[in-house]
């Protein structure tokens, strides 16, 4: 038997640090996401209904990719390529929540086309990924990266992109000039806007849990097992609406433009979106409270009181929630007790 590794090793502590610093989900529909093959995954991600948590080692790999950008830009400038970075160069916004950030814009100096402007995209790859990229090119090998560049070119009105890939295993460099495809860019931007504004969850790319695009997906558990979100925030609430002007409206509080930090917390009036739970919805008591049938029991979902259960209570322990249970409702009313996991 191998002795387990101690939990206070330097590696463990470093990874633990990164896990506690993990970023919150982005507030917008990112251009880097638009090439994802599944509409449902995009909707769930944008709604913060499925939030992937990465181990520390993977987060360190992400950091390495981010740190590589400065090194690549320095090397490009060293050989005479005019790379510009900054707020004016780095942001594109298509409205309806779809936007993104570029690595930079090249004003000139690319050897194959010295006077041509290019969008700059920098990525790091494992050896296996890099070998496939060299063999097949970015459009076939990394379609999400290709779509990302299409949207950036579309937003910046530049018809070329320079894709710079670095192999993390042996520091090989692959560069590829990519031509703008207007139809593809418009299609992907429109897709992102449609999904971001859709009040109902789109169908999945497959209902087969063993489908190759589903097996390793962060939404696999939701789509093929639980059908239940784990997250209470404004975007998983039935009262919240995604607006065309890239804001969120709350009907419960009659509020426009909910601040992002408030969206992340939600409120006690949260009602679980009917597409994010597997239970049947029944006629409601009022416009602010939902009634879900959970394992044969009616459960009122809304701002908590003796008879109504908050979303956090229901997700923590749905079996303990039931309308009409005199004992439970008496304890809730008398002591202010709430259901916990």
C-alpha positions as CSV (number, residue, x, y, z in Angstrom):
1,X,0.0,0.0,0.0
2,X,1.3,3.5,-0.9
3,X,1.3,5.9,2.0
4,X,-1.0,8.9,1.1
5,X,0.6,12.2,0.4
6,X,0.5,14.6,3.3
7,X,-2.0,17.4,3.0
8,X,0.4,20.1,4.1
9,X,3.0,19.6,1.3
10,X,4.1,22.6,-0.5
11,X,2.4,21.4,-3.7
12,X,-0.9,20.9,-1.9
13,X,-0.8,24.3,-0.2
14,X,0.0,26.1,-3.5
15,X,-2.9,24.3,-5.3
16,X,-5.2,25.0,-2.3
17,X,-4.3,28.7,-2.6
18,X,-5.2,28.8,-6.3
19,X,-8.4,27.1,-5.6
20,X,-9.5,29.7,-3.1
21,X,-8.6,32.4,-5.6
22,X,-10.6,30.9,-8.4
23,X,-12.4,33.6,-10.4
24,X,-16.2,34.1,-10.5
25,X,-18.0,33.2,-13.7
26,X,-17.8,36.0,-16.3
27,X,-20.8,38.3,-16.5
28,X,-21.0,38.3,-20.3
29,X,-21.2,35.7,-23.1
30,X,-17.6,35.6,-24.1
31,X,-16.4,35.4,-27.7
32,X,-14.1,32.6,-26.6
33,X,-17.2,30.5,-25.8
34,X,-19.2,31.1,-29.0
35,X,-17.6,28.2,-30.9
36,X,-18.8,25.7,-28.3
37,X,-20.9,23.0,-30.1
38,X,-23.7,22.9,-27.5
39,X,-26.4,25.7,-27.2
40,X,-27.4,24.3,-23.8
41,X,-23.9,24.5,-22.4
42,X,-23.7,28.1,-23.4
43,X,-27.1,28.9,-21.8
44,X,-26.2,27.1,-18.6
45,X,-22.8,28.8,-18.4
46,X,-24.2,32.3,-19.1
47,X,-26.9,31.7,-16.5
48,X,-24.3,30.6,-13.9
49,X,-26.4,27.5,-13.4
50,X,-23.4,25.2,-13.9
51,X,-20.1,26.5,-12.6
52,X,-17.0,24.4,-13.3
53,X,-14.5,24.3,-10.5
54,X,-10.9,23.5,-11.4
55,X,-8.2,21.8,-9.3
56,X,-5.2,23.9,-8.4
57,X,-2.9,22.3,-11.0
58,X,-5.3,23.2,-13.8
59,X,-5.6,26.8,-12.5
60,X,-1.8,27.0,-12.6
61,X,-1.9,25.8,-16.2
62,X,-4.3,28.6,-17.0
63,X,-2.0,31.1,-15.3
64,X,0.9,29.8,-17.4
65,X,-1.1,30.4,-20.6
66,X,-2.0,34.0,-19.5
67,X,1.7,34.7,-18.5
68,X,2.8,33.4,-21.9
69,X,1.0,36.3,-23.7
70,X,3.4,38.9,-22.5
71,X,6.4,36.7,-23.5
72,X,5.0,36.2,-27.0
73,X,4.2,39.8,-27.5
74,X,7.7,40.7,-26.4
75,X,9.2,38.3,-29.0
76,X,6.9,39.6,-31.8
77,X,8.0,43.2,-31.0
78,X,11.6,42.1,-31.0
79,X,11.4,41.0,-34.6
80,X,9.7,44.2,-35.7
81,X,6.0,43.4,-35.5
82,X,4.0,46.4,-34.2
83,X,1.7,44.9,-31.5
84,X,-0.6,47.3,-29.7
85,X,-2.4,46.4,-26.5
86,X,-4.6,48.4,-24.2
87,X,-8.3,49.1,-23.6
88,X,-8.9,50.5,-27.1
89,X,-7.4,47.5,-28.8
90,X,-8.5,44.7,-26.5
91,X,-12.3,45.1,-26.2
92,X,-15.2,44.2,-28.6
93,X,-18.8,44.5,-27.6
94,X,-21.7,43.3,-29.8
95,X,-24.5,44.0,-27.4
96,X,-27.1,41.6,-26.0
97,X,-24.4,40.4,-23.5
98,X,-21.9,39.2,-26.2
99,X,-18.4,40.6,-25.9
100,X,-14.8,39.7,-25.6
101,X,-11.2,40.8,-25.0
102,X,-8.4,40.5,-27.6
103,X,-4.7,39.7,-26.9
104,X,-3.8,42.6,-29.1
105,X,-3.9,44.2,-32.5
106,X,-1.0,44.2,-35.0
107,X,-0.7,47.4,-36.9
108,X,2.0,46.1,-39.2
109,X,5.3,44.1,-39.5
110,X,4.0,40.6,-40.1
111,X,6.6,39.2,-42.6
112,X,4.1,37.7,-45.0
113,X,2.1,41.0,-45.1
114,X,4.1,43.8,-43.6
115,X,1.4,46.5,-44.1
116,X,-1.6,44.4,-43.1
117,X,-3.4,44.9,-39.8
118,X,-4.1,41.7,-37.9
119,X,-6.0,40.6,-34.8
120,X,-3.5,38.8,-32.5
121,X,-4.5,35.6,-30.7
122,X,-2.1,33.7,-28.5
123,X,-2.7,30.2,-27.1
124,X,-0.6,27.5,-25.3
125,X,-1.0,23.8,-26.1
126,X,0.0,20.4,-24.8
127,X,2.2,18.4,-27.1
128,X,-0.8,16.3,-28.3
129,X,-2.9,19.3,-29.0
130,X,0.0,21.2,-30.7
131,X,0.8,18.2,-33.0
132,X,-2.8,18.1,-34.1
133,X,-2.8,21.8,-34.7
134,X,0.3,21.6,-36.9
135,X,-1.2,18.8,-38.9
136,X,-4.7,20.2,-39.4
137,X,-4.6,23.9,-38.9
138,X,-6.5,26.0,-36.4
139,X,-10.0,25.9,-38.1
140,X,-10.2,22.1,-38.0
141,X,-8.1,21.4,-34.9
142,X,-9.3,24.2,-32.6
143,X,-12.7,25.4,-34.0
144,X,-13.5,27.4,-30.8
145,X,-10.2,29.4,-31.3
146,X,-11.1,29.9,-35.0
147,X,-14.6,31.3,-34.1
148,X,-13.0,33.5,-31.4
149,X,-10.8,35.1,-34.1
150,X,-13.7,35.5,-36.5
151,X,-15.7,37.5,-34.0
152,X,-12.7,39.6,-33.0
153,X,-12.0,40.4,-36.7
154,X,-15.7,41.2,-37.1
155,X,-15.8,43.5,-34.1
156,X,-12.6,45.4,-35.1
157,X,-13.3,45.4,-38.8
158,X,-10.0,43.7,-39.6
159,X,-9.8,41.0,-42.2
160,X,-6.8,39.0,-41.0
161,X,-5.7,37.4,-37.7
162,X,-2.4,36.0,-36.6
163,X,-2.7,32.9,-34.5
164,X,0.4,32.2,-32.4
165,X,0.5,28.8,-30.6
166,X,3.2,27.7,-28.1
167,X,3.8,24.0,-27.2
168,X,4.2,23.9,-23.4
169,X,6.2,20.7,-23.6
170,X,9.1,21.8,-25.9
171,X,8.5,25.5,-26.6
172,X,7.8,25.0,-30.3
173,X,5.9,27.8,-32.0
174,X,3.2,27.5,-34.6
175,X,2.0,30.7,-36.4
176,X,-1.0,30.9,-38.8
177,X,-2.5,33.7,-40.6
178,X,-6.3,33.4,-40.7
179,X,-8.7,35.1,-43.2
180,X,-11.9,36.8,-42.0
181,X,-15.2,34.9,-42.8
182,X,-18.0,37.5,-42.5
183,X,-20.9,35.0,-42.7
184,X,-19.4,32.7,-40.0
185,X,-18.7,35.7,-37.7
186,X,-22.2,37.1,-38.0
187,X,-23.7,33.7,-37.5
188,X,-21.8,33.1,-34.3
189,X,-22.5,36.5,-32.8
190,X,-26.2,36.1,-33.6
191,X,-26.1,32.7,-31.9
192,X,-24.6,34.1,-28.8
193,X,-27.1,36.9,-28.6
194,X,-30.0,34.5,-29.2
195,X,-28.9,32.2,-26.4
196,X,-28.1,35.0,-24.0
197,X,-31.6,36.5,-24.4
198,X,-33.5,33.2,-24.4
199,X,-35.7,32.8,-21.3
200,X,-35.9,29.0,-21.8
201,X,-33.1,26.4,-21.8
202,X,-32.2,25.1,-25.3
203,X,-32.1,21.3,-26.0
204,X,-28.7,19.6,-25.5
205,X,-26.4,18.6,-28.3
206,X,-27.2,14.9,-27.3
207,X,-29.4,13.0,-24.9
208,X,-26.8,10.2,-24.8
209,X,-24.6,10.5,-21.7
210,X,-21.9,8.6,-23.5
211,X,-21.8,11.0,-26.5
212,X,-18.2,12.1,-27.0
213,X,-19.0,15.8,-26.7
214,X,-20.9,15.2,-23.5
215,X,-18.7,12.8,-21.6
216,X,-16.2,15.4,-20.4
217,X,-18.5,18.3,-20.4
218,X,-18.9,20.4,-17.2
219,X,-22.7,20.1,-17.6
220,X,-22.8,16.3,-17.9
221,X,-24.1,15.8,-14.4
222,X,-26.9,18.4,-14.9
223,X,-28.0,17.2,-18.3
224,X,-27.7,13.5,-17.8
225,X,-28.2,12.9,-14.1
226,X,-29.6,15.5,-11.7
227,X,-31.3,18.1,-14.0
228,X,-30.8,20.4,-11.0
229,X,-28.7,23.5,-10.6
230,X,-26.5,23.8,-7.5
231,X,-26.4,27.6,-7.6
232,X,-28.7,30.3,-6.2
233,X,-28.1,33.6,-7.9
234,X,-30.1,36.1,-9.9
235,X,-29.5,34.3,-13.2
236,X,-30.9,31.0,-11.9
237,X,-34.1,32.9,-10.7
238,X,-37.4,32.8,-12.5
239,X,-37.9,36.5,-11.7
240,X,-34.8,37.7,-13.6
241,X,-34.8,38.5,-17.3
242,X,-31.8,39.0,-19.6
243,X,-32.2,42.3,-21.5
244,X,-31.1,43.4,-25.0
245,X,-29.1,46.3,-23.6
246,X,-26.8,43.8,-21.8
247,X,-28.4,44.2,-18.4
248,X,-30.6,42.0,-16.2
249,X,-34.1,43.0,-14.9
250,X,-35.7,41.8,-11.7
251,X,-39.5,41.6,-11.7
252,X,-39.6,40.8,-8.0
253,X,-37.9,44.0,-7.0
254,X,-39.1,45.9,-10.1
255,X,-35.5,46.8,-10.7
256,X,-33.6,47.4,-13.9
257,X,-29.8,46.8,-14.4
258,X,-29.1,44.6,-11.4
259,X,-25.4,45.1,-10.4
260,X,-23.2,42.1,-11.2
261,X,-22.1,41.6,-7.6
262,X,-25.7,41.5,-6.5
263,X,-26.5,39.1,-9.3
264,X,-23.9,36.7,-7.8
265,X,-25.6,36.7,-4.4
266,X,-29.3,36.7,-5.3
267,X,-31.9,37.4,-2.6
268,X,-34.3,35.6,-0.4
269,X,-37.1,36.1,-2.9
270,X,-35.2,33.8,-5.4
271,X,-37.5,31.3,-7.2
272,X,-35.8,28.4,-9.0
273,X,-36.1,28.7,-12.8
274,X,-38.3,25.8,-13.9
275,X,-35.8,24.6,-16.5
276,X,-33.1,24.3,-13.8
277,X,-35.0,21.7,-11.6
278,X,-36.5,18.4,-12.6
279,X,-39.8,18.9,-10.7
280,X,-43.3,19.6,-12.1
281,X,-44.5,23.2,-11.6
282,X,-48.1,23.5,-10.3
283,X,-50.5,26.5,-10.2
284,X,-48.9,29.1,-7.8
285,X,-50.2,30.9,-4.7
286,X,-49.2,34.2,-6.1
287,X,-46.9,35.7,-8.8
288,X,-43.9,35.7,-6.5
289,X,-44.1,32.1,-5.3
290,X,-43.7,28.8,-7.3
291,X,-45.2,25.5,-6.3
292,X,-43.1,22.4,-7.2
293,X,-44.1,18.8,-6.8
294,X,-41.1,17.1,-5.2
295,X,-41.5,13.3,-4.8
296,X,-45.3,13.6,-4.4
297,X,-45.2,16.6,-2.1
298,X,-46.1,20.2,-2.9
299,X,-43.3,22.6,-2.0
300,X,-43.8,26.4,-2.1
301,X,-40.6,28.2,-3.3
302,X,-40.0,31.9,-2.7
303,X,-39.2,34.2,0.1
304,X,-39.1,32.0,3.2
305,X,-41.7,31.9,5.9
306,X,-43.5,29.1,7.8
307,X,-45.0,27.8,4.6
308,X,-42.6,28.8,1.9
309,X,-39.1,27.4,1.4
310,X,-36.2,29.4,0.0
311,X,-34.3,28.1,-3.0
312,X,-31.3,27.4,-0.8
313,X,-33.3,25.3,1.5
314,X,-34.8,23.3,-1.3
315,X,-31.5,22.7,-3.0
316,X,-29.9,21.8,0.3
317,X,-32.4,19.1,1.2
318,X,-35.5,18.8,-1.0
319,X,-36.8,15.8,1.0
320,X,-37.3,17.9,4.1
321,X,-39.4,20.5,2.3
322,X,-43.2,20.0,2.3
323,X,-46.3,22.2,2.3
324,X,-49.0,21.3,4.8
325,X,-46.7,19.4,7.3
326,X,-48.0,20.8,10.5
327,X,-45.0,19.8,12.6
328,X,-42.4,21.3,10.2
329,X,-44.4,24.5,9.6
330,X,-45.0,24.9,13.3
331,X,-41.3,24.7,14.1
332,X,-40.6,27.1,11.2
333,X,-43.1,29.6,12.4
334,X,-42.3,29.3,16.2
335,X,-38.5,29.1,16.0
336,X,-37.7,30.5,12.6
337,X,-36.1,27.2,11.8
338,X,-34.8,26.6,8.2
339,X,-33.9,23.5,6.3
340,X,-30.2,22.7,6.0
341,X,-28.3,20.0,4.1
